[in-house]
Amino acid sequence: TTCTPRSTRVRSAPPPPAYRVNSAVKCCLPSSFRFCRTSKAAKRRNREVTMIGSSVRVVARRRPQAAVLVSRITLGTRRGHGTAAAAAARTPPPHRPVMAGETVRFLEPQNNQTFIDMTFGAGGHSRALLEAAPGATIVALDRDPHAHRLACEMATEYPGRILPVLGRFSELPALLRTLPEGYGRQRFIDGIIFDFGCSSMQFDEAARGFSIAHDGPLDMRMDKDRCPEQLSAAEVLARVQEQDLARILKVYGEEKQAKKIARAIVNARFTVKRIETTAELASIVAHCLSGNQGNEMAGPGSVGGNSFEYRQDKLRRPAHVATKTFQALRIFVNNELNEINYGMVLARHLLRTGGKLVTIAFHSLEDTIVKRHLTGHVVDDVASRVPLQFISHTLAHETDTMQQMMKPNWRQLTKHVVVPSEAEVSANPRSRSAKLRAAVRLS
């Protein structure tokens, strides 16, 4: 049924109120946003209201720079978040290393061997290796100071078997020279482990700002205590331009609606306030994309009560619509992909002939870099990056030189990626996206 409003006159909108914590504020949203039937007081506001079926579409007056819709949403206050009861209900589950059994099976640790755990975290993989080979030695590397403290505690449990090192992949060569004599030389390591992405400890701690499920400051820095000058995710959103933000979301998050999300974030930044919490960012992205979901706005709550906040991922599993946005910001803030690429280069130089490599990736960007190193050309080779038109065709190489250049550096132990078993996914749902690759270093 179509109802014609008494007046179609559009008046100028009043200025938004000052922001107050845990209060309903005005936020800029795309003009395609749809929400449930509003009250009569809201209809009398200075907009043209058209009844379409059982929903109400509000057409806002065009403003300079963008056509936006001003709607009341609550930033930072979501049902089940921020209360003492909810905090008690969100007790972090015990840490479970992802595919620890498969890691030990591929590495085949022996006594008197040396391994590097490039992403120590809570030490689950290192502990599994030491239980399989009590005489092995592990260099425990992590950029997170909290994980480094856990490595120091485990070092007291295994005297002389754990060597804690604090730093990034790119800092490892200098850090190895600080260890006892012999650890700084090339091609002496028997095995290397990579477990990319965030650890469960980082996701479960709201103050770190990694998780959508826990409201906290929008930080996302893995080593903020060690590098306080590094920009946080909130500072990135406050400074980056719209087109640059859209590119970050597109490249690092593989987000199809990157431009739309970037426009909504920039509009909210200029018209409301600076985005400072994870709940604010998740709410803006959810309301921005709700028009594409075909669902009307419901009250905050569970998946069923707030279905417009969820969509299906590549494996047809429910995922929050802001998941890719959070992933993109985390990768950008921590420079993760460049660190992964450099870590793979280091693995090739540090592993001895016959040494084994195990990598665990959780999304396609990480796995693509690993696969490129294991199956493609040498990424850090300068000659492989020079376009053909700039290479002199008068240069000639000996047959032995050409064969040496084309010789592979890795032999993969598996034809395809290894995924966790159904039992492990049931016990540890966070492992469902894991992809394991294993390879042997050739001469």
N, C-alpha and C positions, 0 to 999 in steps of 0.2 A: 504494500500500500504506500502510495506517495503522498506526502503531506507538504503543502506549500507553506513556508514560514510567513508570518505576518509582515516581516520586513526583511528585505534582501540587502539592506544598506550595510556596508562594511565600514565600521569605524576603526580608528587607530587603536592598536592594542596597548594596554597599560604597561609600564616598564616592569620587568620581573622583580620580585621581592629580593631582599638581601638573603644570602645563603645562611642557613642555620643547620648545624649538624643534626642528623636524624629528623629532618623535616622535609616536607614535600616542596620541591623546587621545580622551576620551569626549565625544560631542556629542549633543545632544538632537535627535531626529528624530521625525516623526509615527508614530503607531502602525500606519499602513498600509504602512510601509516593509518591503520584502521583499529578502532577499539569499540568496546561495548557501548550500549545506549547510555547517554549522559543524562544528568538531571536537567530540570527546567531552568535552573539558574545558569547552568553552563550554556544552554541553548540561547539564552538571552544575551550572551556576550557578543562582542563586536565581530562576528563572523557569519558567513553564509552557511547554513546547515541544511543538508539534504538527506532525507530519510531514504535509505536503500535497504529494503527488506527489514531485518531485525537489527541492523547495525546503523551507526551514524558515521558519516564521513565529514570531517571538518576541513574546509578549504581555507587556508590562511592567506592573508594578503601578502603579495610578493614583496619581499624586502630586498634591499640592495645586496648584491653578491650571491644570493642563493634564495631559492624558494623553500621555506622551512615551515614546519608545523610546530607551534608551541603547545605543548601538552604537559599536564601535570603527571610526573612520575616521582617515585621516591628513590633517591640515590643513597646507597649505603645502608638501607634498611630493608632486609628481605626476611621473609618468614623462616624461622629456624636458624637465623644467624644473629650473633651479637648477644644472646642471652646466656645466662649461666647454665640453664638446663641443656641448651643446644651444645654448649662447649663441653659439657660432661658427656653428652651422647656422641661427640666426635673424638673419642679416644683413638689415637693413632694405632693401627694394627701393628703387630710385631713385624720387624723387617725380615723379608725373605729375598735372598738373591735370586735373580732371574736366571733360569737354566744353569744352575750351578753344577748339576750332574753332567750335563752335556759339555760344559766348559772343562771339567776335570777329564772327561773321556777323550776329548780332542787333544788336550795339552799333554796328557800322560806324564804327570810329574814324577820325577825320581829324586832320590836323595842327592845332595850336593849340587843340585841345579839352581839356577838363579832366574827369577821371574820378575816382571814389572807389572804391577796392577796400576794402569794409567788412570783409573777412576776408582779410587779405593772406596769412597762412600762410607757405608757402615761396616765394610770388611767382610761381607759374606763370601765373595769369591776367593779372597785370600785365605780365609779360614778353611774353606773346602780344600784348597790346594795343600795347606799345611797338614790337614788331617789325612790326606792321601799320601803325602810325602813329608814326614816330620823333619827330615833333614834338609829340606829345601829352604832357600832364602828368597824373600820377596821385598822388592823396593815398592813401597806404598806411596803413590803420588796422588795428590788431590789439590785442587785450587781452593776448596772450602776449608776455612780454619777449623770449623766444627768437626769435619771429617778428619782433619789432621790430628786433632786431639784424640779422637777415637783410635787412630793408628798408633799414637804414642801409648795409649792404654793397652792396646793389643801387643805392643812391643814388650811391655813388662810381662805379659802372659806367655810370650814366646821369645825368651831372651836370645838375642843374636840372630833371630830369624826374620824379624820385621825391621825395615829401615824406613822410617817415616820421612817423607819429603813434601814440602808445601810449595805449590806453584802450578803453573799451567803447562800444557804440552810444549809450548814454544820456549819455556824456561828450563826444560829438563836437561839439555846439554850442560848448562852452567851448574845446575843443581847436582848432577852426577859427579862433577869434579870436586864437590865438597864432601863426598862420601869417601870411605877408605880407599886406598890405592887399588886401582884396577877397574873401578866401576865407570870411569870416564872414557874408556877406550871403546872403539867400534867393534861390533860383531862378537859380542861375548855373552849375550842374553839367550837363554834357552826358551823362553816363552813370554808373550806379552798379551795382556787382557785389556780390551776396551769395552766399557759399558756406558754408552753415550747417553746424553740427556740428563734430566734432574733425578736426584735420588728421592726415595720415599721420605726421608727426613726433611728435605727442602719443601716438598709438597705439603707435608702435614703441619709445618710450622707457619701459622698465619702471618707472622711478622716478616717472613721472607718475601711474601707477595707473589708466589708462583702459582697458587691454586685458585681456581674459580670458586671452589666450595667453601673456602674460608676467607672471610672479609678481613683485610689487613692493608697496610701501606703498599702502594704499587711500587715495589723496589726491583725485584727479580735479579739482583746482582749476586752471583755465586760467591764472590770473594770481596764483599763490601767492607768487611773489617780490615782486610789487608790492603785494599785499594779504594779508600774513601773518595778519591777524586774522580772515580769512574761515574758516569752518568747513570742514574736510575731510570726505570721505565717511565715513571711520572715526569721526570725532567725531559726525557725524549719526547713524550707527547706534548709537553708544554712548549717545546722549541721547534720541532720539525715542521716543515711546510706540508701542505696537503698532498701535493703530488709525490713528495718523497715518502710520506707515510703510506700512501697507496702502494708505492713500489715495494716498501718493506713488507707490507701485508701480503702482496702478491707473490714475491719471490721467496720469502722465508716462511710464510704461512700457507702458501698455495690456496689463498682465499679468492674465490671467484667474485665476491662482492667487495673487493678491496677498495675501489673508488668510493663506493657508497658508504662504507664504514669510515674511511678517512674523512669524508666530508662531514659526517655526523659528529665525529670526535672533534674536528676543528671548530665546527659551529658551537658545540657545547663548551669548548674552551674559551671562545670569545664572548658568548652570550650568557653563560652561567658562571662557571668557575673553572679553575684548574682541576683536572682529574687527578686525584691523589690516592684513591683506594681501589682495590680489586673489584669490590661490589659496584662502584660507580662505573668502571669501564665495562664490566659484564652487563650492567643494566642498559647502558647506552647502545652497545652492540645488539643486545637482544631486542630492544625496541626498534632499532634501525632496521633489522632484518625481519621483523614480525610481519611486514607487508608481503614478503615473499613466501611466507609459510602458509598463507591462506587461513590463518586462525585468528580469532578475535582475542583481544587482550583479556587475560584472566588475572586473578589475584595471584601474588607470589606464593609459591609453595612447591609441591612435588611436581614430578614430570607430568602426571596426568592433569594437575590443576593449572599448570603453567606451560602447556605444551609448545607455545610459540618460542620458548627459550631453547628448544632442543630440535635437532635434526639428525639424520643418519649419516654416518661416516662411510668410507669406502667399503667397509665390511658389513654395512647395514646394521650398525649398532647405534643406539641413541647417544648423542654427544651434544654438549652445550654449543650454541651457535658462536660463542666467543672463544672456543677452544683454539681455533687456528689463529685468532688475533693474539691470544696470550702466547702461543708458540712462537709467532713471528717476533714479538717484542723480546721474548726471552733470548732467542737466537741472536737478535741484533745487539742487545745490550751486552751479552757475554762473548760476542764474536765467535760463536760456536763452530760454524762451518769452516772458517779459516784455521781454527785450532785443530779441528779434526783432520783437515788436509795435511797440516804440518805434523801432526802426530803419526799419520800413516807414513810420511816420509821418514820420520825418526825410526819407526819400527823396521823399515827396510835396512837402515844403517846399523841398528843396534843388534838385530837378531843374527846369530851365527848361522852358518849353513846347516840346514836341517832344523833350525828353530821354528817354533810354531806360533801362529797368531790366531787369536779368537776375538771377534768383534760382535757386539750386540747393539743393534740399532733399533730405534722405535718409530721412525718415520722415513719416508722415501728419500728425503734430502740427505740424511746421514748415510743411509744404505747406498745411495748412488755414488757418493764419494768413495766409500770403501770398495764398491764393485769396480769403479774406474781404476783404482790402484791395483787391484788384484788381477784384472783381466785386460786392462788397456795399456797404453804407453806410459812411460815414466812421466809423472806430472811435473816434477821439478826439473826435468831436462830442458835446457834452454833451446836446444835444436828442435825439439818437438813442438815448441810454441811459435816458431818462426814460420810465417806464411810461405807457401811455395814460390810465389812470385819474387820474394826477396832472397831466395837461395840461389847462389851462382851455380848454373848447370855445368860449368867447366870443372867444378870440384869432383874429384874421383876418390873413392875409398877402396881400400883393399877388401878382398872377399872376407878375410878373417875379421876385419873391423866391422863390416856390415852384419856379419853373423853375430858378433858380440853385441851390436846395437839392438838387434831384433830378438835377442835372447830373453825369454820371460824371467821375471824375478820371483814369481810366486807359482806354486802349484796348489790349487784349491782341493781341500779334503772332501768337499761335498759338491754335488752337481747343482743343487738348488739350496736356497736358504733353509735353515732349520727353524721351525716354529715350536713354541712350547706345547706340551701335551695338554689334553683336555683336563686331566687331573690337576696339573699345575695352574692352569687358567682358573679352574674352579676354586683352588685354594688361594691363589694370588691373582685377582682380576687385572692388576696393573701390568701383568706380563703378557696380556693378550696381543699386543702389537709388536712384540719383540721378534727380531729377525737375526739369527746367528749365522755368521760365516766363519769358516776356519781355513787356514792355508799354511803351507810350509815354505820357508825361505829357501830359494835355490841358490846355487853358487854364482 
